[in-house]
Amino acid sequence: MTDEAHLVAIESLRRTRNAVILAHYYQDGPIQDLADFIGDSLQLARYAQRTSADVIVFCGVHFMAETAKILNPDRIVVVPDLDAGCSLADSCPADRLAAFRASHPDHVVVSYINCTAATKAQSDIICTSANAVDVVRSVPADRPILFAPDRNLGAWLNKVTGRGMDLWPGTCIVHETFSERSLIELKAAHPDAEVLAHPECEPAILALADTIGSTSALLTRATTSPARRFIVATEPGIIHQMVKARPDAEYLPVPGLDSSCACNECPYMRLNTLEKIHHALRDLEPRIEMPEELRLAAKVPLDRMLAL
């Protein structure tokens, strides 16, 4: 089938299944265009919390679909590709986090939403890059914090909040591979450009940024800044929305360390395709399921985040 035929089938199934299609900003443009709602992790979690659909098709990565299921136990949650994982989630196994907690009972565990349901269940509160500063500041100043799993986001939060959090040694395979040299060359070639960077980037990249923020914050900045050219240091899928929101500006993605590959694209996000979305709606598979005990345990820190 052609992409056009898959789109026709998706539209029909979306109606008959009473389904909603959620897509992260890092999906390919055609998937963003067909989605009922597009957002970053926090926006998608909030939308999943209040949807009335019977079926949620989550076009993102596995931990995001798990979050939707945690918040919607009675709804069917499917993902186009079950192998769409996350390097950050993989870097923080729940058993290792549990061992840390056992040996550091005084610590408050703040976990970035980029983690598995089992890891969320071992956390005290969840955050996203959009609300991480508020979450960290909500923890009493006299309580030590472990921030997991992204060390770069954690280091940036330490700088912004003045906290001295212990940091889990995890990184995003996309955000850790942006080339500092390429960014410097882009800035030299385009001195009028504003550099937009996600806080998961390495400190050397953040030091060169004009604006640091979540995916949604970077999109907002691109639409409100007086600049007419932007250098974008995050997964380039967001540029699709930047162009739609402000087509008069120019957007330059920062290359990865290896300029011969698309290393600045998330390989997991790109596993989702129109064909797989069609099949997920048709078959209601692959389906996200988890034991109720785990779901309830993971929901506690999520609810604390959503209550802020």
Contacts in CASP RR format, 6 or more apart in sequence:
PFRMAT RR
TARGET T0000
AUTHOR 0000-0000-0000
METHOD contacts of the structure
MODEL  1
MTDEAHLVAIESLRRTRNAVILAHYYQDGPIQDLADFIGDSLQLARYAQR
TSADVIVFCGVHFMAETAKILNPDRIVVVPDLDAGCSLADSCPADRLAAF
RASHPDHVVVSYINCTAATKAQSDIICTSANAVDVVRSVPADRPILFAPD
RNLGAWLNKVTGRGMDLWPGTCIVHETFSERSLIELKAAHPDAEVLAHPE
CEPAILALADTIGSTSALLTRATTSPARRFIVATEPGIIHQMVKARPDAE
YLPVPGLDSSCACNECPYMRLNTLEKIHHALRDLEPRIEMPEELRLAAKV
PLDRMLAL
1 9 0 8 1.000
1 275 0 8 1.000
1 278 0 8 1.000
3 30 0 8 1.000
3 274 0 8 1.000
6 274 0 8 1.000
6 275 0 8 1.000
6 277 0 8 1.000
6 278 0 8 1.000
7 34 0 8 1.000
7 274 0 8 1.000
9 278 0 8 1.000
9 281 0 8 1.000
9 282 0 8 1.000
10 21 0 8 1.000
10 34 0 8 1.000
10 274 0 8 1.000
10 277 0 8 1.000
10 278 0 8 1.000
10 281 0 8 1.000
13 19 0 8 1.000
13 278 0 8 1.000
13 281 0 8 1.000
13 282 0 8 1.000
14 20 0 8 1.000
14 21 0 8 1.000
14 281 0 8 1.000
17 54 0 8 1.000
17 55 0 8 1.000
17 281 0 8 1.000
17 284 0 8 1.000
18 53 0 8 1.000
18 54 0 8 1.000
18 55 0 8 1.000
19 53 0 8 1.000
19 54 0 8 1.000
19 55 0 8 1.000
19 56 0 8 1.000
19 57 0 8 1.000
19 281 0 8 1.000
20 36 0 8 1.000
20 37 0 8 1.000
20 51 0 8 1.000
20 53 0 8 1.000
20 55 0 8 1.000
20 56 0 8 1.000
20 57 0 8 1.000
21 34 0 8 1.000
21 35 0 8 1.000
21 36 0 8 1.000
21 37 0 8 1.000
21 57 0 8 1.000
21 59 0 8 1.000
21 277 0 8 1.000
22 35 0 8 1.000
22 36 0 8 1.000
22 37 0 8 1.000
22 38 0 8 1.000
22 39 0 8 1.000
22 44 0 8 1.000
22 47 0 8 1.000
22 48 0 8 1.000
22 56 0 8 1.000
22 57 0 8 1.000
22 58 0 8 1.000
22 59 0 8 1.000
22 60 0 8 1.000
22 68 0 8 1.000
23 31 0 8 1.000
23 32 0 8 1.000
23 34 0 8 1.000
23 35 0 8 1.000
23 37 0 8 1.000
23 38 0 8 1.000
23 39 0 8 1.000
23 59 0 8 1.000
23 60 0 8 1.000
24 38 0 8 1.000
24 39 0 8 1.000
24 40 0 8 1.000
24 41 0 8 1.000
24 44 0 8 1.000
24 59 0 8 1.000
24 60 0 8 1.000
24 61 0 8 1.000
24 64 0 8 1.000
24 269 0 8 1.000
25 32 0 8 1.000
25 38 0 8 1.000
25 39 0 8 1.000
25 40 0 8 1.000
25 215 0 8 1.000
25 216 0 8 1.000
25 219 0 8 1.000
25 235 0 8 1.000
25 237 0 8 1.000
25 238 0 8 1.000
25 240 0 8 1.000
25 241 0 8 1.000
26 60 0 8 1.000
26 215 0 8 1.000
26 235 0 8 1.000
26 237 0 8 1.000
26 238 0 8 1.000
26 266 0 8 1.000
26 269 0 8 1.000
27 35 0 8 1.000
27 59 0 8 1.000
27 60 0 8 1.000
27 237 0 8 1.000
27 269 0 8 1.000
27 272 0 8 1.000
28 237 0 8 1.000
28 240 0 8 1.000
28 270 0 8 1.000
28 272 0 8 1.000
28 273 0 8 1.000
29 237 0 8 1.000
29 240 0 8 1.000
30 274 0 8 1.000
31 59 0 8 1.000
31 272 0 8 1.000
31 273 0 8 1.000
31 274 0 8 1.000
31 277 0 8 1.000
32 38 0 8 1.000
32 237 0 8 1.000
32 240 0 8 1.000
32 241 0 8 1.000
34 274 0 8 1.000
34 277 0 8 1.000
35 59 0 8 1.000
37 43 0 8 1.000
37 44 0 8 1.000
37 47 0 8 1.000
38 241 0 8 1.000
39 47 0 8 1.000
39 215 0 8 1.000
39 216 0 8 1.000
40 128 0 8 1.000
40 129 0 8 1.000
40 130 0 8 1.000
40 214 0 8 1.000
40 215 0 8 1.000
40 216 0 8 1.000
41 64 0 8 1.000
41 67 0 8 1.000
41 113 0 8 1.000
41 114 0 8 1.000
41 128 0 8 1.000
41 129 0 8 1.000
41 130 0 8 1.000
42 113 0 8 1.000
42 128 0 8 1.000
42 129 0 8 1.000
42 130 0 8 1.000
42 131 0 8 1.000
42 214 0 8 1.000
42 216 0 8 1.000
43 130 0 8 1.000
43 216 0 8 1.000
44 58 0 8 1.000
44 64 0 8 1.000
44 67 0 8 1.000
44 68 0 8 1.000
45 67 0 8 1.000
45 68 0 8 1.000
45 71 0 8 1.000
45 113 0 8 1.000
45 128 0 8 1.000
45 302 0 8 1.000
45 306 0 8 1.000
46 306 0 8 1.000
48 56 0 8 1.000
48 58 0 8 1.000
48 67 0 8 1.000
48 68 0 8 1.000
48 71 0 8 1.000
48 72 0 8 1.000
49 71 0 8 1.000
49 72 0 8 1.000
49 306 0 8 1.000
51 72 0 8 1.000
51 75 0 8 1.000
53 75 0 8 1.000
54 75 0 8 1.000
54 76 0 8 1.000
55 75 0 8 1.000
55 76 0 8 1.000
55 77 0 8 1.000
55 78 0 8 1.000
55 281 0 8 1.000
55 284 0 8 1.000
56 65 0 8 1.000
56 68 0 8 1.000
56 72 0 8 1.000
56 75 0 8 1.000
56 76 0 8 1.000
56 77 0 8 1.000
56 78 0 8 1.000
57 78 0 8 1.000
57 79 0 8 1.000
57 80 0 8 1.000
57 277 0 8 1.000
57 280 0 8 1.000
57 281 0 8 1.000
58 64 0 8 1.000
58 65 0 8 1.000
58 68 0 8 1.000
58 77 0 8 1.000
58 78 0 8 1.000
58 79 0 8 1.000
58 288 0 8 1.000
59 79 0 8 1.000
59 80 0 8 1.000
59 272 0 8 1.000
59 277 0 8 1.000
60 79 0 8 1.000
60 84 0 8 1.000
60 269 0 8 1.000
60 272 0 8 1.000
61 84 0 8 1.000
61 85 0 8 1.000
61 86 0 8 1.000
61 89 0 8 1.000
61 266 0 8 1.000
61 268 0 8 1.000
61 269 0 8 1.000
62 79 0 8 1.000
62 82 0 8 1.000
62 84 0 8 1.000
62 85 0 8 1.000
62 86 0 8 1.000
62 89 0 8 1.000
62 116 0 8 1.000
62 288 0 8 1.000
63 85 0 8 1.000
63 86 0 8 1.000
63 89 0 8 1.000
63 113 0 8 1.000
63 114 0 8 1.000
63 115 0 8 1.000
63 116 0 8 1.000
63 117 0 8 1.000
64 113 0 8 1.000
65 77 0 8 1.000
65 78 0 8 1.000
65 79 0 8 1.000
65 288 0 8 1.000
66 116 0 8 1.000
66 117 0 8 1.000
66 288 0 8 1.000
66 290 0 8 1.000
66 298 0 8 1.000
67 113 0 8 1.000
67 117 0 8 1.000
67 302 0 8 1.000
68 75 0 8 1.000
68 77 0 8 1.000
68 288 0 8 1.000
69 75 0 8 1.000
69 77 0 8 1.000
69 117 0 8 1.000
69 288 0 8 1.000
69 289 0 8 1.000
69 290 0 8 1.000
69 295 0 8 1.000
70 117 0 8 1.000
70 120 0 8 1.000
70 290 0 8 1.000
70 295 0 8 1.000
70 298 0 8 1.000
70 299 0 8 1.000
70 302 0 8 1.000
71 299 0 8 1.000
71 302 0 8 1.000
73 292 0 8 1.000
73 295 0 8 1.000
76 284 0 8 1.000
76 287 0 8 1.000
77 287 0 8 1.000
77 288 0 8 1.000
78 280 0 8 1.000
78 281 0 8 1.000
78 284 0 8 1.000
78 285 0 8 1.000
78 286 0 8 1.000
78 287 0 8 1.000
78 288 0 8 1.000
79 272 0 8 1.000
79 280 0 8 1.000
79 286 0 8 1.000
79 288 0 8 1.000
80 271 0 8 1.000
80 272 0 8 1.000
80 273 0 8 1.000
80 276 0 8 1.000
80 277 0 8 1.000
80 279 0 8 1.000
80 280 0 8 1.000
81 271 0 8 1.000
81 272 0 8 1.000
81 273 0 8 1.000
81 276 0 8 1.000
81 286 0 8 1.000
82 286 0 8 1.000
83 268 0 8 1.000
83 271 0 8 1.000
84 268 0 8 1.000
84 269 0 8 1.000
84 271 0 8 1.000
84 272 0 8 1.000
85 268 0 8 1.000
86 114 0 8 1.000
86 172 0 8 1.000
86 268 0 8 1.000
87 171 0 8 1.000
87 172 0 8 1.000
87 173 0 8 1.000
87 268 0 8 1.000
88 112 0 8 1.000
88 114 0 8 1.000
88 115 0 8 1.000
88 149 0 8 1.000
88 150 0 8 1.000
88 170 0 8 1.000
88 171 0 8 1.000
88 172 0 8 1.000
89 114 0 8 1.000
89 115 0 8 1.000
89 116 0 8 1.000
89 119 0 8 1.000
89 149 0 8 1.000
91 149 0 8 1.000
91 168 0 8 1.000
91 169 0 8 1.000
91 170 0 8 1.000
91 171 0 8 1.000
92 111 0 8 1.000
92 115 0 8 1.000
92 116 0 8 1.000
92 119 0 8 1.000
92 148 0 8 1.000
92 149 0 8 1.000
92 168 0 8 1.000
92 170 0 8 1.000
93 118 0 8 1.000
93 119 0 8 1.000
94 116 0 8 1.000
94 118 0 8 1.000
94 119 0 8 1.000
94 121 0 8 1.000
94 122 0 8 1.000
97 109 0 8 1.000
97 111 0 8 1.000
97 119 0 8 1.000
97 122 0 8 1.000
97 123 0 8 1.000
97 148 0 8 1.000
97 168 0 8 1.000
98 122 0 8 1.000
100 107 0 8 1.000
100 109 0 8 1.000
100 146 0 8 1.000
101 107 0 8 1.000
101 109 0 8 1.000
101 122 0 8 1.000
104 144 0 8 1.000
104 146 0 8 1.000
104 166 0 8 1.000
106 143 0 8 1.000
106 144 0 8 1.000
107 143 0 8 1.000
107 144 0 8 1.000
107 145 0 8 1.000
107 146 0 8 1.000
107 166 0 8 1.000
108 124 0 8 1.000
108 125 0 8 1.000
108 139 0 8 1.000
108 143 0 8 1.000
108 144 0 8 1.000
108 145 0 8 1.000
108 146 0 8 1.000
109 122 0 8 1.000
109 123 0 8 1.000
109 124 0 8 1.000
109 125 0 8 1.000
109 145 0 8 1.000
109 146 0 8 1.000
109 148 0 8 1.000
110 123 0 8 1.000
110 124 0 8 1.000
110 125 0 8 1.000
110 126 0 8 1.000
110 127 0 8 1.000
110 132 0 8 1.000
110 135 0 8 1.000
110 136 0 8 1.000
110 139 0 8 1.000
110 145 0 8 1.000
110 146 0 8 1.000
110 147 0 8 1.000
110 148 0 8 1.000
110 165 0 8 1.000
111 119 0 8 1.000
111 120 0 8 1.000
111 122 0 8 1.000
111 123 0 8 1.000
111 125 0 8 1.000
111 126 0 8 1.000
111 127 0 8 1.000
111 147 0 8 1.000
111 148 0 8 1.000
111 149 0 8 1.000
111 301 0 8 1.000
112 126 0 8 1.000
112 127 0 8 1.000
112 128 0 8 1.000
112 129 0 8 1.000
112 132 0 8 1.000
112 147 0 8 1.000
112 148 0 8 1.000
112 149 0 8 1.000
112 150 0 8 1.000
112 153 0 8 1.000
113 120 0 8 1.000
113 126 0 8 1.000
113 127 0 8 1.000
113 128 0 8 1.000
113 305 0 8 1.000
114 149 0 8 1.000
114 150 0 8 1.000
114 172 0 8 1.000
115 123 0 8 1.000
115 148 0 8 1.000
115 149 0 8 1.000
117 290 0 8 1.000
117 294 0 8 1.000
117 295 0 8 1.000
117 298 0 8 1.000
118 294 0 8 1.000
118 298 0 8 1.000
119 148 0 8 1.000
119 149 0 8 1.000
120 126 0 8 1.000
120 297 0 8 1.000
120 298 0 8 1.000
120 301 0 8 1.000
120 302 0 8 1.000
121 294 0 8 1.000
121 297 0 8 1.000
121 298 0 8 1.000
121 300 0 8 1.000
121 301 0 8 1.000
123 148 0 8 1.000
123 301 0 8 1.000
124 301 0 8 1.000
124 304 0 8 1.000
125 135 0 8 1.000
125 138 0 8 1.000
125 139 0 8 1.000
125 301 0 8 1.000
125 304 0 8 1.000
125 305 0 8 1.000
126 135 0 8 1.000
126 301 0 8 1.000
126 302 0 8 1.000
126 304 0 8 1.000
126 305 0 8 1.000
127 135 0 8 1.000
127 136 0 8 1.000
127 305 0 8 1.000
128 214 0 8 1.000
128 305 0 8 1.000
129 153 0 8 1.000
129 198 0 8 1.000
129 199 0 8 1.000
129 200 0 8 1.000
129 213 0 8 1.000
129 214 0 8 1.000
129 215 0 8 1.000
130 213 0 8 1.000
130 214 0 8 1.000
130 216 0 8 1.000
130 217 0 8 1.000
131 305 0 8 1.000
131 308 0 8 1.000
132 153 0 8 1.000
132 154 0 8 1.000
132 157 0 8 1.000
132 199 0 8 1.000
133 157 0 8 1.000
133 160 0 8 1.000
133 161 0 8 1.000
134 308 0 8 1.000
135 305 0 8 1.000
135 308 0 8 1.000
136 145 0 8 1.000
136 147 0 8 1.000
136 157 0 8 1.000
136 161 0 8 1.000
136 163 0 8 1.000
136 165 0 8 1.000
137 161 0 8 1.000
138 308 0 8 1.000
139 145 0 8 1.000
139 163 0 8 1.000
144 165 0 8 1.000
144 166 0 8 1.000
145 163 0 8 1.000
145 164 0 8 1.000
145 165 0 8 1.000
145 166 0 8 1.000
146 165 0 8 1.000
146 166 0 8 1.000
146 167 0 8 1.000
146 168 0 8 1.000
147 153 0 8 1.000
147 154 0 8 1.000
147 157 0 8 1.000
147 165 0 8 1.000
147 166 0 8 1.000
147 167 0 8 1.000
147 168 0 8 1.000
148 167 0 8 1.000
148 168 0 8 1.000
148 170 0 8 1.000
149 168 0 8 1.000
149 170 0 8 1.000
150 168 0 8 1.000
150 170 0 8 1.000
150 171 0 8 1.000
150 172 0 8 1.000
150 200 0 8 1.000
151 167 0 8 1.000
151 168 0 8 1.000
151 169 0 8 1.000
151 170 0 8 1.000
151 171 0 8 1.000
152 171 0 8 1.000
152 172 0 8 1.000
152 175 0 8 1.000
152 176 0 8 1.000
152 199 0 8 1.000
152 200 0 8 1.000
152 201 0 8 1.000
152 202 0 8 1.000
152 203 0 8 1.000
152 206 0 8 1.000
153 199 0 8 1.000
153 200 0 8 1.000
154 165 0 8 1.000
154 167 0 8 1.000
154 199 0 8 1.000
155 167 0 8 1.000
155 203 0 8 1.000
156 199 0 8 1.000
156 203 0 8 1.000
156 206 0 8 1.000
156 212 0 8 1.000
157 163 0 8 1.000
157 165 0 8 1.000
157 199 0 8 1.000
158 164 0 8 1.000
158 165 0 8 1.000
158 167 0 8 1.000
171 200 0 8 1.000
172 200 0 8 1.000
173 266 0 8 1.000
173 267 0 8 1.000
174 235 0 8 1.000
174 263 0 8 1.000
174 264 0 8 1.000
174 265 0 8 1.000
174 266 0 8 1.000
175 198 0 8 1.000
175 200 0 8 1.000
175 201 0 8 1.000
175 202 0 8 1.000
175 233 0 8 1.000
175 234 0 8 1.000
175 235 0 8 1.000
176 200 0 8 1.000
176 201 0 8 1.000
176 202 0 8 1.000
177 256 0 8 1.000
177 257 0 8 1.000
177 258 0 8 1.000
177 263 0 8 1.000
177 264 0 8 1.000
178 201 0 8 1.000
178 202 0 8 1.000
178 205 0 8 1.000
178 233 0 8 1.000
178 254 0 8 1.000
178 255 0 8 1.000
178 256 0 8 1.000
178 257 0 8 1.000
178 264 0 8 1.000
179 254 0 8 1.000
179 255 0 8 1.000
179 256 0 8 1.000
179 257 0 8 1.000
179 259 0 8 1.000
180 202 0 8 1.000
180 204 0 8 1.000
180 205 0 8 1.000
180 208 0 8 1.000
182 254 0 8 1.000
182 255 0 8 1.000
182 256 0 8 1.000
182 259 0 8 1.000
183 195 0 8 1.000
183 205 0 8 1.000
183 208 0 8 1.000
183 231 0 8 1.000
183 233 0 8 1.000
183 254 0 8 1.000
184 208 0 8 1.000
186 193 0 8 1.000
186 231 0 8 1.000
186 252 0 8 1.000
186 254 0 8 1.000
187 193 0 8 1.000
187 195 0 8 1.000
187 208 0 8 1.000
187 231 0 8 1.000
190 229 0 8 1.000
190 231 0 8 1.000
190 252 0 8 1.000
192 227 0 8 1.000
192 228 0 8 1.000
192 229 0 8 1.000
193 227 0 8 1.000
193 229 0 8 1.000
193 230 0 8 1.000
193 231 0 8 1.000
193 250 0 8 1.000
193 252 0 8 1.000
194 210 0 8 1.000
194 211 0 8 1.000
194 221 0 8 1.000
194 225 0 8 1.000
194 227 0 8 1.000
194 229 0 8 1.000
194 230 0 8 1.000
194 231 0 8 1.000
195 208 0 8 1.000
195 209 0 8 1.000
195 210 0 8 1.000
195 211 0 8 1.000
195 230 0 8 1.000
195 231 0 8 1.000
195 233 0 8 1.000
196 209 0 8 1.000
196 210 0 8 1.000
196 211 0 8 1.000
196 213 0 8 1.000
196 218 0 8 1.000
196 221 0 8 1.000
196 222 0 8 1.000
196 230 0 8 1.000
196 231 0 8 1.000
196 232 0 8 1.000
196 233 0 8 1.000
196 234 0 8 1.000
197 205 0 8 1.000
197 206 0 8 1.000
197 208 0 8 1.000
197 209 0 8 1.000
197 211 0 8 1.000
197 212 0 8 1.000
197 213 0 8 1.000
197 218 0 8 1.000
197 233 0 8 1.000
197 234 0 8 1.000
198 212 0 8 1.000
198 213 0 8 1.000
198 214 0 8 1.000
198 215 0 8 1.000
198 218 0 8 1.000
198 233 0 8 1.000
198 234 0 8 1.000
198 235 0 8 1.000
199 206 0 8 1.000
199 212 0 8 1.000
199 213 0 8 1.000
199 214 0 8 1.000
200 234 0 8 1.000
201 209 0 8 1.000
201 233 0 8 1.000
201 234 0 8 1.000
205 233 0 8 1.000
205 254 0 8 1.000
206 212 0 8 1.000
209 233 0 8 1.000
211 217 0 8 1.000
211 218 0 8 1.000
211 221 0 8 1.000
211 225 0 8 1.000
213 221 0 8 1.000
215 234 0 8 1.000
215 235 0 8 1.000
215 238 0 8 1.000
218 232 0 8 1.000
218 234 0 8 1.000
218 238 0 8 1.000
219 238 0 8 1.000
219 241 0 8 1.000
219 242 0 8 1.000
219 245 0 8 1.000
222 230 0 8 1.000
222 242 0 8 1.000
222 245 0 8 1.000
222 246 0 8 1.000
222 249 0 8 1.000
222 251 0 8 1.000
223 242 0 8 1.000
223 245 0 8 1.000
223 246 0 8 1.000
227 249 0 8 1.000
228 248 0 8 1.000
228 249 0 8 1.000
228 250 0 8 1.000
229 249 0 8 1.000
229 250 0 8 1.000
229 251 0 8 1.000
229 252 0 8 1.000
230 242 0 8 1.000
230 249 0 8 1.000
230 250 0 8 1.000
230 251 0 8 1.000
230 252 0 8 1.000
231 252 0 8 1.000
231 254 0 8 1.000
232 238 0 8 1.000
232 239 0 8 1.000
232 242 0 8 1.000
232 251 0 8 1.000
232 252 0 8 1.000
232 253 0 8 1.000
232 254 0 8 1.000
233 254 0 8 1.000
235 264 0 8 1.000
235 265 0 8 1.000
235 266 0 8 1.000
235 269 0 8 1.000
236 253 0 8 1.000
236 264 0 8 1.000
236 265 0 8 1.000
237 265 0 8 1.000
239 251 0 8 1.000
239 253 0 8 1.000
242 249 0 8 1.000
242 251 0 8 1.000
243 251 0 8 1.000
253 264 0 8 1.000
254 264 0 8 1.000
255 263 0 8 1.000
255 264 0 8 1.000
256 263 0 8 1.000
256 264 0 8 1.000
257 263 0 8 1.000
279 285 0 8 1.000
280 286 0 8 1.000
290 298 0 8 1.000
END
